[in-house]
Amino acid sequence: MSGVFEKFGRDLLFALDPETAHGISIAALKSGVPLLCPPGKASHRLRTRVAGIDFPNPLGMAAGYDKNAEAPDGLLRLGFGFAEVGTVTPLPQPGNPRPRIFRLPRDGAVINRLGFNNEGHEKAFARLSRGRRRGVIGVNIGANKDSADRVADYELGVRRFAGVASYLTVNISSPNTPGLRNLQGREMLAELLSRVMAARDASSKVPVFLKIAPDLEEAELDDIAAELLDKSVDGLIVSNTTIGRPAIHDDPGAVESGGLSGCPLFGRSTAMLAKMRRRVGSDMPVVGVGGVNSAETALEKIRAGADLVQLYTGLIYAGPSLPGRIVGGMDRFAASEGLKNVREIRDSRLAHWADQPI
Ligand SMILES: Cc1cc2nc3c(=O)[nH]c(=O)nc-3n(C[C@H](O)[C@H](O)[C@H](O)COP(=O)(O)O)c2cc1C
């Protein structure tokens, strides 16, 4: 799709309320309509092996866009190296009342309080079991709002999706399910991770990642890192949306409650990523997410310690050509600097980011 058409498409979608626009974009991806010229051939420089998985490039679609696993193949066709579907909960649930997504265009940001609206495990599982999987697809699992035993919901998620996912993400960082983030506290986290890893070991070897919030104190980061290492969790995703409101314009949506994503989240989530990289050492896979909207911001995540990068809000503002443009830009950078792989880019700005106050 040329730039003019892409801008026209974006203007049309922005005339609609965010959830209608989202539904149309999912339908377009599902239909297989070519949304743009196919992305260029995967570059050998960007191919990367993380947690035992081969990724054609390190840029992924973050969780929350394709909550019900309707269009992962369409996302991969846009040029993403991997797609994370979900969050899925055992039972279907409607989420919070609408409106619950708010655009903040002057900030390139979004506030959402969806509350894990999704069709439940069975529907997502049925879709993912159909046909042969052709790319890297992660499944992000969560707990039902009314669940009596939330940890059991994660165990169910592991058992249900272990056979159809390239990796699983244990999401305990959504700000929109009351009490969910308490699972990040040391005692509850220890129990959650023990039970989740036991469920995983009983069913398969699928890698398990933990996704955390950006609203944590240094001492909490210490605890989380210690538990990740103690329980041999396979990787970490930093971060989910923030309940903070770092420097945003005074738009009508800015007063809404919920999690903030996009450009204003970049600094905080990148600092958190670097702090966690320092704590978990250089071997644990870490995924950087929050405010990525260009090759430069994607590269900065990697330089701050990420092995892989994800985005969501950037796609809302920049349109479907964004993944291809980011991957192309990263590859040109690596070529011009004589860097042979993602690992050679990593960690060069760790100190800068890890020493930022949070
Ligand atoms: C509308 C919306 C829904 C989201 N839903 C989920 C979700 O279900 N599960 C999850 O782990 N993260 C969810 N996220 C968080 C994103 O995956 C990502 O961590 C966050 O938005 C920061 O990245 P970004 O700045 O590139 O958007 C959601 C984000 C948005 C904007």
The ligand as an SDF file (V2000), in Angstrom:
LIG
                    3D

 31 33  0  0  0  0  0  0  0  0999 V2000
   -5.7510   -1.9000   23.2120 C   0  0  0  0  0  0  0  0  0  0  0  0
   -4.6690   -2.6860   23.9010 C   0  0  0  0  0  0  0  0  0  0  0  0
   -4.9440   -3.9610   24.4120 C   0  0  0  0  0  0  0  0  0  0  0  0
   -3.9470   -4.6980   25.0450 C   0  0  0  0  0  0  0  0  0  0  0  0
   -4.2420   -5.9500   25.5190 N   0  0  0  0  0  0  0  0  0  0  0  0
   -3.2460   -6.7000   26.0640 C   0  0  0  0  0  0  0  0  0  0  0  0
   -3.4970   -8.0310   26.4760 C   0  0  0  0  0  0  0  0  0  0  0  0
   -4.5900   -8.5650   26.3290 O   0  0  0  0  0  0  0  0  0  0  0  0
   -2.4750   -8.7280   27.0430 N   0  0  0  0  0  0  0  0  0  0  0  0
   -1.2140   -8.2040   27.1980 C   0  0  0  0  0  0  0  0  0  0  0  0
   -0.3170   -8.8780   27.7060 O   0  0  0  0  0  0  0  0  0  0  0  0
   -0.9510   -6.9410   26.7940 N   0  0  0  0  0  0  0  0  0  0  0  0
   -1.9290   -6.1940   26.2210 C   0  0  0  0  0  0  0  0  0  0  0  0
   -1.6510   -4.9280   25.8020 N   0  0  0  0  0  0  0  0  0  0  0  0
   -0.2870   -4.3660   26.0320 C   0  0  0  0  0  0  0  0  0  0  0  0
    0.6260   -4.5060   24.8230 C   0  0  0  0  0  0  0  0  0  0  0  0
    0.8560   -5.8520   24.4980 O   0  0  0  0  0  0  0  0  0  0  0  0
    1.9720   -3.8090   25.0880 C   0  0  0  0  0  0  0  0  0  0  0  0
    2.6120   -4.4710   26.1600 O   0  0  0  0  0  0  0  0  0  0  0  0
    1.8040   -2.3370   25.4560 C   0  0  0  0  0  0  0  0  0  0  0  0
    0.7660   -1.7510   24.7110 O   0  0  0  0  0  0  0  0  0  0  0  0
    3.0890   -1.5410   25.1980 C   0  0  0  0  0  0  0  0  0  0  0  0
    3.4630   -1.5910   23.8450 O   0  0  0  0  0  0  0  0  0  0  0  0
    3.0990   -0.4290   22.7710 P   0  0  0  0  0  0  0  0  0  0  0  0
    3.5360    0.8680   23.3830 O   0  0  0  0  0  0  0  0  0  0  0  0
    3.8900   -0.7920   21.5380 O   0  0  0  0  0  0  0  0  0  0  0  0
    1.6320   -0.4970   22.5480 O   0  0  0  0  0  0  0  0  0  0  0  0
   -2.6350   -4.1540   25.1760 C   0  0  0  0  0  0  0  0  0  0  0  0
   -2.3720   -2.8850   24.6610 C   0  0  0  0  0  0  0  0  0  0  0  0
   -3.3500   -2.1600   24.0160 C   0  0  0  0  0  0  0  0  0  0  0  0
   -3.0110   -0.7820   23.4610 C   0  0  0  0  0  0  0  0  0  0  0  0
  1  2  1  0
  2  3  1  0
  2 30  2  0
  3  4  2  0
  4  5  1  0
  4 28  1  0
  5  6  2  0
  6  7  1  0
  6 13  1  0
  7  8  2  0
  7  9  1  0
  9 10  1  0
 10 11  2  0
 10 12  1  0
 12 13  2  0
 13 14  1  0
 14 15  1  0
 14 28  1  0
 15 16  1  0
 16 17  1  0
 16 18  1  0
 18 19  1  0
 18 20  1  0
 20 21  1  0
 20 22  1  0
 22 23  1  0
 23 24  1  0
 24 25  2  0
 24 26  1  0
 24 27  1  0
 28 29  2  0
 29 30  1  0
 30 31  1  0
M  END
$$$$
